[in-house]
Amino acid sequence: MLTISGKNPLGNDRRARWLGWLALAALLPAGCTMTPDYSRPDAPTPPVWPRGPSYQETAIPADAPAAAEIPWRDFFTDPKLQDLIDIALANNRDLRLAALNVEKAHALYGLQRDELYPVINAAAGGSKQQASADLTAAGSPRTTQRFDVNLGVASWEIDLFGRIRSLKEQALQEYLATAQAQRGAQIALISETARVYLMLGADLEKLDLAQATLKMQQGTYDLIQRQYEAQLADEIDLLRARTQVDTARADAARYTHLAAQTRNALDLLAGASVSDELLPPSLTAINPVREVFAGVPSETLLQRPDIMAAEHQLQAAYALIGAARAAFFPRISLTTAIGTASDELSGLFGAESGAWNFTPQVILPIFDARVWAAHRVSKVHRKILLTQYERAIQAAFREVADALAVRGTADLQVSAQQAVVDSARKIYELSNKRYANGIDSYLSVLDAQRSLYGAQQALITLRLSKLANDIKLYSALGGGGAPAQPLPAETNE
């Protein structure tokens, strides 16, 4: 420690050196780092979407926006569904956790960023002690006291080789990855809420169908029972009619509890009990969604938040390598303080009480196997995150391709099944007439009823599958996420 006293504790030369160190410290944060240069890896997927009989060749309008650019309110046109999504975005706990994770990551980034700057502390203290008479020179007081007031920096690392800046960049990229994860959670919440809403509409429509079928079967059974009592029908027809009534009753009970379970799932997604006014009366009553286009894979997939998050994690791995490389070089730290000291409290701010210290320290690693191991770990970590980034792109490509394959055949399946329902209904009507006229047995009516009921259920399932696939395609293309927000001012450095 160096200590000077007097009215002007810092001489001109020493003041110049002091200002020189401060100027150097101010310029160091703008220095270079040892982080490898980052370039976006090539996508490990084909440049175009798959083609073939399963894929619909659709001309993309020149002004068609990408799915990620279509707000979810423009994609989902049903007013009740829009209100339900608003409720889910405000109350869903999973989305709230994702937002809190972003807030936490931002705070951790700020913590790491502030490591670049010195921590200035003010300290005041005093001590009083009595020494042994055997250890005290003759004429000297045995009891001594000291009072200090200082303002200074304790062990500030001067980031000459970019170790702290690399760790700051790593924290920034991890924060950005967490922000993208929040966007992904919002997309997943919106698409899942819409999917469950459609499923509830389908369950309620199937329940209505089962109840209508039960009513019709009960009427047929009552008619055959009267005919049986009048000896105009045999017992086997009566038992067959009873079997149909029991089957319809079981289906009505099954769809009742399925609708209740789907309602519970919708309440969980919404984070609150959904009012009856927002529930869909049937699948048919729900407004269709807007059409979206896939675009070019290399442009579309990179807008997905999960891929953007994986890329930010990869960039964080590059920064970690820079920090590991900087650990091979010397660390320079600085401890300094300026203040006043006196053996009397009343003389603490006297003319001759000024004191200061300036203690730079350089630590050069000579042998530390952990530094080499950390460097190897950082390089392997980068390879792992690179593989995860490529895998995320491949998984996203398949997800979109699967949705496109379903969309290419969904309309054909629905139209074909509608034709099956129309034919089954006609067959049932004709079988009923033939049975009423005594031309045919009740067995033909029974088969026609089963075919019609099964065809109607299958049609509802196919329509649900088509609408759910449209939502899946929208979310797979990155649609439904919050718009990109500008970085906070403290991250734009």
C-alpha positions in Angstrom: 0.0 0.0 0.0 1.2 3.5 -0.8 0.2 6.3 1.5 0.7 10.0 1.1 -0.4 12.9 3.2 -0.9 16.6 2.8 -3.4 19.0 1.4 -2.7 17.7 -2.1 -2.3 14.0 -1.6 -1.8 13.3 -5.4 1.2 14.9 -7.0 1.1 15.9 -10.7 3.0 12.7 -11.8 0.9 10.4 -9.7 -2.3 12.2 -10.8 -1.2 11.6 -14.4 -0.6 7.9 -13.8 -4.0 7.7 -12.0 -5.8 9.3 -14.8 -4.0 7.1 -17.3 -5.1 3.9 -15.5 -8.7 5.2 -15.5 -8.5 6.0 -19.2 -7.2 2.6 -20.0 -9.9 1.0 -17.9 -12.5 3.0 -19.8 -11.2 1.8 -23.2 -10.8 -1.9 -22.3 -14.5 -2.9 -22.6 -14.2 -2.0 -26.4 -11.3 -4.4 -26.9 -11.3 -7.7 -28.8 -12.4 -11.1 -27.6 -11.3 -14.6 -28.4 -14.7 -15.8 -29.4 -14.7 -17.7 -32.8 -16.4 -15.9 -35.6 -20.0 -17.2 -36.0 -21.6 -18.1 -39.3 -25.1 -19.7 -39.6 -24.7 -23.4 -40.5 -26.3 -24.6 -43.7 -29.8 -26.2 -43.1 -29.6 -30.0 -43.3 -32.9 -30.2 -45.3 -33.9 -30.1 -48.9 -34.4 -26.6 -50.5 -38.1 -27.4 -51.4 -41.0 -29.1 -49.7 -41.8 -32.7 -50.7 -43.9 -33.3 -53.8 -46.0 -36.1 -55.0 -49.6 -37.5 -55.0 -50.1 -36.6 -51.3 -49.1 -32.9 -51.7 -51.4 -30.3 -53.2 -49.8 -28.1 -55.8 -51.0 -24.6 -54.9 -49.9 -21.4 -56.6 -48.6 -19.0 -53.9 -49.9 -15.4 -54.4 -47.1 -12.9 -54.8 -48.4 -10.8 -51.9 -49.1 -13.8 -49.6 -47.6 -13.1 -46.1 -45.6 -15.8 -44.3 -47.5 -17.6 -41.6 -45.3 -16.0 -38.9 -46.4 -12.6 -40.2 -50.1 -13.4 -39.8 -51.5 -12.4 -36.4 -53.4 -15.1 -34.7 -56.5 -12.9 -34.7 -56.4 -12.9 -38.5 -55.9 -16.6 -38.7 -58.7 -17.7 -36.3 -61.8 -16.0 -37.5 -64.3 -17.4 -34.9 -65.1 -14.7 -32.4 -65.7 -17.2 -29.5 -62.4 -18.8 -30.1 -60.6 -15.4 -30.2 -62.1 -14.5 -26.8 -61.0 -17.9 -25.4 -57.4 -17.5 -26.7 -57.3 -14.0 -25.1 -58.3 -15.6 -21.8 -55.7 -18.3 -22.1 -52.9 -15.8 -23.0 -53.8 -13.9 -19.8 -54.2 -16.7 -17.4 -52.3 -19.8 -18.6 -49.7 -20.8 -15.9 -47.3 -22.5 -18.4 -47.1 -19.3 -20.4 -46.7 -17.3 -17.2 -43.7 -19.5 -16.2 -42.2 -19.0 -19.6 -42.4 -15.2 -19.2 -40.9 -15.4 -15.7 -38.0 -17.5 -17.1 -37.4 -14.7 -19.7 -37.4 -12.1 -16.9 -34.9 -14.2 -14.9 -32.6 -14.7 -17.9 -32.6 -11.0 -18.5 -31.6 -10.3 -14.9 -28.8 -12.9 -15.1 -27.6 -11.2 -18.3 -27.5 -7.9 -16.4 -25.6 -9.5 -13.6 -23.0 -10.9 -16.0 -22.8 -7.6 -18.0 -22.1 -5.6 -14.8 -19.0 -7.7 -14.2 -17.3 -5.5 -16.7 -17.5 -2.4 -14.5 -15.8 -1.8 -11.2 -17.7 -2.0 -7.9 -17.1 1.2 -5.9 -17.6 0.9 -2.2 -17.5 3.4 0.6 -16.1 2.0 3.9 -15.6 3.4 7.3 -14.1 1.7 10.3 -12.2 2.1 13.5 -10.1 -0.1 15.8 -8.6 0.2 19.3 -6.1 -2.2 20.8 -3.8 -2.5 23.8 -0.4 -4.2 23.4 1.6 -6.1 26.0 4.0 -3.9 28.1 6.8 -6.3 27.2 6.2 -5.6 23.5 5.9 -1.8 23.8 8.8 0.5 23.5 9.6 2.6 26.4 7.7 5.9 26.2 5.2 4.6 23.7 1.6 4.2 24.5 0.3 0.7 25.0 -3.2 1.6 23.7 -3.5 2.6 20.1 -6.5 3.4 17.9 -7.2 4.0 14.2 -10.1 5.4 12.2 -10.5 5.1 8.4 -12.9 6.4 5.8 -12.2 5.1 2.2 -13.8 5.1 -1.2 -12.4 2.5 -3.6 -12.5 -0.5 -5.8 -11.9 -4.0 -4.5 -10.3 -6.6 -6.9 -11.8 -5.4 -10.2 -10.7 -7.7 -13.1 -9.6 -5.7 -16.1 -11.0 -7.6 -19.1 -7.9 -7.3 -21.2 -8.5 -10.6 -23.1 -12.3 -10.6 -23.3 -13.1 -13.4 -20.8 -15.9 -11.4 -19.1 -17.2 -10.0 -22.4 -17.4 -13.5 -23.7 -19.4 -14.6 -20.7 -21.6 -11.5 -21.1 -22.3 -12.5 -24.7 -23.1 -16.0 -23.6 -25.6 -14.7 -21.1 -27.1 -12.4 -23.7 -27.6 -15.3 -26.2 -29.1 -17.5 -23.5 -31.5 -14.6 -22.6 -32.5 -14.3 -26.3 -33.0 -18.1 -26.5 -35.3 -17.9 -23.5 -37.3 -15.1 -25.1 -37.7 -17.3 -28.2 -38.8 -20.2 -25.9 -41.5 -17.9 -24.6 -42.7 -17.2 -28.2 -42.7 -21.0 -28.7 -44.8 -21.5 -25.6 -47.3 -18.9 -26.8 -47.6 -20.6 -30.2 -48.1 -24.0 -28.5 -50.7 -22.5 -26.2 -52.7 -20.9 -29.0 -52.6 -23.9 -31.2 -53.5 -26.3 -28.4 -56.4 -24.1 -27.2 -57.8 -24.0 -30.7 -57.3 -27.8 -31.2 -59.1 -28.6 -27.9 -61.8 -26.1 -28.8 -62.4 -28.0 -32.1 -62.3 -31.3 -30.3 -65.0 -30.1 -27.9 -67.1 -29.0 -30.9 -66.6 -32.5 -32.4 -67.5 -34.3 -29.1 -70.6 -32.2 -28.7 -71.6 -32.9 -32.4 -71.0 -36.6 -31.9 -73.0 -36.4 -28.7 -75.9 -34.8 -30.5 -75.7 -37.5 -33.2 -75.7 -40.2 -30.6 -78.7 -38.7 -28.8 -80.6 -38.3 -32.1 -79.8 -41.9 -33.0 -80.9 -43.0 -29.6 -84.2 -41.2 -30.0 -84.7 -42.8 -33.4 -83.7 -46.2 -32.3 -86.0 -45.9 -29.3 -88.9 -45.0 -31.6 -88.1 -48.0 -33.9 -87.9 -50.3 -30.9 -91.3 -49.1 -29.6 -92.8 -49.7 -33.0 -91.4 -53.2 -33.2 -92.5 -54.0 -29.7 -96.1 -53.1 -30.6 -95.8 -55.2 -33.7 -94.4 -58.1 -31.6 -97.3 -57.8 -29.1 -99.7 -57.9 -32.0 -97.8 -60.9 -33.4 -96.7 -59.0 -36.5 -93.0 -59.2 -35.7 -90.9 -62.0 -34.3 -88.8 -61.9 -31.2 -85.4 -61.7 -33.0 -86.4 -58.4 -34.6 -87.3 -57.1 -31.2 -84.0 -58.1 -29.7 -82.1 -56.6 -32.6 -83.9 -53.3 -32.1 -83.2 -53.5 -28.4 -79.5 -54.0 -29.1 -79.4 -50.8 -31.3 -81.1 -48.8 -28.5 -78.5 -50.0 -25.9 -75.6 -49.3 -28.3 -76.9 -45.8 -28.9 -77.4 -45.3 -25.2 -73.8 -46.4 -24.5 -72.5 -44.0 -27.2 -74.4 -41.1 -25.7 -72.9 -41.8 -22.3 -69.4 -42.1 -23.8 -69.6 -38.8 -25.6 -71.0 -37.2 -22.6 -68.0 -38.0 -20.5 -65.6 -37.3 -23.4 -67.1 -33.8 -23.8 -66.7 -33.2 -20.0 -63.1 -34.3 -20.1 -62.4 -32.0 -23.1 -64.1 -29.2 -21.3 -61.8 -29.8 -18.3 -58.8 -29.6 -20.7 -60.0 -26.3 -22.1 -60.4 -24.9 -18.6 -56.8 -25.9 -17.8 -55.5 -24.2 -20.9 -57.5 -21.1 -20.3 -56.3 -21.0 -16.7 -59.9 -20.3 -15.6 -63.3 -21.7 -15.9 -64.7 -21.1 -19.4 -68.2 -19.8 -19.5 -70.9 -21.7 -21.4 -71.3 -18.7 -23.8 -67.8 -19.3 -25.3 -68.3 -23.1 -25.9 -69.0 -24.2 -29.5 -72.4 -25.8 -30.1 -70.9 -28.1 -32.7 -67.9 -28.5 -35.0 -69.9 -27.2 -37.9 -70.7 -24.0 -36.1 -67.1 -23.0 -35.8 -65.8 -20.5 -38.4 -63.1 -21.8 -40.7 -59.5 -20.6 -40.3 -57.5 -18.6 -42.9 -55.5 -20.3 -45.5 -51.7 -20.1 -45.1 -48.9 -21.0 -47.5 -45.7 -22.8 -46.7 -43.3 -20.6 -48.7 -39.6 -21.6 -49.0 -38.2 -23.9 -46.3 -35.0 -22.0 -45.7 -36.9 -18.8 -45.2 -39.9 -20.3 -43.3 -38.3 -22.6 -40.9 -35.7 -20.1 -39.6 -38.6 -17.9 -38.3 -39.8 -20.7 -35.9 -39.0 -19.7 -32.3 -37.6 -23.2 -31.4 -35.0 -23.0 -34.3 -34.2 -19.4 -33.4 -33.7 -20.4 -29.7 -31.4 -23.3 -30.8 -29.4 -20.8 -32.9 -29.0 -18.5 -29.9 -27.9 -21.4 -27.8 -25.3 -22.2 -30.5 -24.0 -18.6 -30.5 -23.8 -18.8 -26.7 -21.6 -21.9 -27.1 -19.3 -19.9 -29.4 -19.0 -17.2 -26.7 -18.2 -19.9 -24.1 -15.2 -21.0 -26.2 -14.0 -17.4 -26.2 -14.2 -17.4 -22.4 -12.3 -20.7 -22.2 -9.6 -19.4 -24.6 -9.2 -16.2 -22.5 -8.5 -18.3 -19.4 -5.1 -19.3 -20.9 -3.9 -15.7 -20.7 -3.1 -13.5 -17.6 -5.8 -12.0 -15.5 -5.2 -8.4 -14.4 -7.1 -7.2 -11.3 -7.0 -3.9 -9.6 -7.6 -2.9 -6.0 -7.5 0.8 -5.2 -8.9 3.2 -2.6 -8.7 6.8 -1.6 -9.7 8.2 1.7 -8.5 9.5 5.1 -7.1 7.9 8.2 -6.2 9.2 11.7 -5.5 8.0 15.2 -8.2 10.4 16.5 -11.8 10.5 15.4 -11.7 14.3 15.5 -8.7 14.4 13.2 -10.2 12.1 10.6 -10.6 14.9 8.1 -7.6 16.9 9.0 -5.1 18.4 6.6 -2.5 15.7 7.0 -4.9 12.7 7.1 -5.2 11.9 3.3 -4.4 8.3 2.2 -4.6 6.2 -0.9 -3.6 2.8 -2.2 -3.1 1.4 -5.7 -2.6 -2.4 -6.0 -2.6 -4.0 -9.4 -2.2 -7.7 -9.7 -1.4 -10.0 -12.6 -2.0 -13.8 -12.4 -0.5 -15.9 -15.2 -1.6 -19.6 -15.3 1.5 -21.8 -15.5 0.0 -25.2 -14.9 -3.7 -25.7 -14.5 -5.2 -28.8 -16.2 -8.7 -27.5 -15.6 -8.1 -24.7 -18.1 -7.4 -27.2 -20.8 -10.3 -29.5 -19.8 -12.7 -26.5 -19.8 -11.5 -25.6 -23.3 -12.2 -29.1 -24.5 -15.6 -29.1 -22.9 -16.5 -25.8 -24.5 -15.6 -27.2 -28.0 -17.6 -30.4 -27.4 -20.5 -28.3 -26.1 -20.5 -26.3 -29.3 -20.7 -29.5 -31.4 -23.6 -30.8 -29.2 -25.6 -27.5 -29.7 -24.8 -27.5 -33.4 -26.3 -31.0 -33.7 -29.3 -30.0 -31.7 -29.8 -27.0 -34.0 -29.6 -29.2 -37.1 -32.0 -31.7 -35.5 -34.5 -28.9 -34.7 -34.5 -27.9 -38.4 -35.0 -31.4 -39.5 -37.8 -32.0 -37.1 -39.5 -28.8 -38.1 -39.1 -29.7 -41.8 -40.8 -33.0 -41.2 -43.6 -31.4 -39.1 -44.4 -29.0 -41.9 -44.1 -31.7 -44.6 -46.5 -34.0 -42.7 -49.1 -31.2 -42.3 -48.8 -30.4 -46.1 -49.3 -34.1 -46.9 -52.5 -34.1 -44.8 -53.8 -30.9 -46.4 -53.2 -32.3 -49.9 -55.7 -35.1 -49.3 -58.0 -33.8 -46.6 -60.6 -32.2 -48.8 -60.7 -35.4 -50.9 -61.3 -37.5 -47.8 -64.0 -35.2 -46.5 -65.9 -35.1 -49.8 -65.6 -38.8 -50.3 -66.9 -39.5 -46.8 -69.8 -37.0 -47.3 -70.7 -39.1 -50.4 -70.6 -42.2 -48.2 -73.0 -40.5 -45.7 -75.4 -39.5 -48.4 -75.4 -43.0 -49.8 -75.8 -44.6 -46.4 -78.7 -42.3 -45.6 -80.5 -43.2 -48.9 -79.9 -47.0 -48.2 -81.4 -46.6 -44.7 -84.5 -44.8 -46.1 -85.0 -47.5 -48.7 -84.5 -50.3 -46.2 -87.0 -48.8 -43.9 -89.6 -48.6 -46.7 -88.9 -52.2 -47.8 -89.3 -53.4 -44.2 -92.5 -51.4 -43.7 -94.0 -53.0 -46.8 -92.9 -56.4 -45.7 -90.5 -56.9 -48.6 -87.4 -57.2 -46.5 -86.4 -58.3 -43.0 -85.4 -56.0 -40.1 -81.9 -57.2 -40.5 -81.4 -55.0 -43.6 -82.7 -52.0 -41.7 -80.3 -52.8 -38.8 -77.3 -53.0 -41.2 -78.3 -49.7 -42.9 -78.6 -48.0 -39.5 -75.2 -49.1 -38.4 -73.6 -48.0 -41.7 -75.2 -44.6 -41.5 -74.3 -44.0 -37.9 -70.7 -45.1 -38.5 -70.4 -43.0 -41.6 -71.7 -39.9 -39.8 -69.2 -40.3 -37.0 -66.4 -40.8 -39.4 -67.3 -37.6 -41.3 -67.2 -35.6 -38.1 -63.7 -37.1 -37.3 -62.4 -36.3 -40.8 -63.6 -32.7 -40.6 -62.0 -32.4 -37.2 -58.8 -33.8 -38.6 -58.8 -31.3 -41.5 -59.3 -28.3 -39.3 -56.8 -29.4 -36.7 -54.2 -30.0 -39.4 -54.8 -26.4 -40.7 -53.9 -25.2 -37.2 -51.0 -27.5 -37.0 -49.6 -26.2 -40.3 -50.0 -22.6 -39.1 -48.1 -23.2 -35.8 -45.5 -25.4 -37.6 -44.7 -22.4 -39.8 -44.2 -20.2 -36.8 -47.6 -18.6 -36.8 -49.2 -17.3 -33.6 -46.2 -16.1 -31.8 -45.8 -12.6 -30.3 -44.2 -10.1 -32.7 -40.5 -9.6 -32.2 -39.8 -7.0 -29.6 -36.8 -4.7 -29.7 -34.0 -5.5 -27.3 -33.9 -3.6 -24.0 -31.6 -0.6 -24.3 -28.9 -2.2 -22.1 -28.5 -5.1 -24.4 -27.9 -3.0 -27.5 -24.2 -2.5 -27.0 
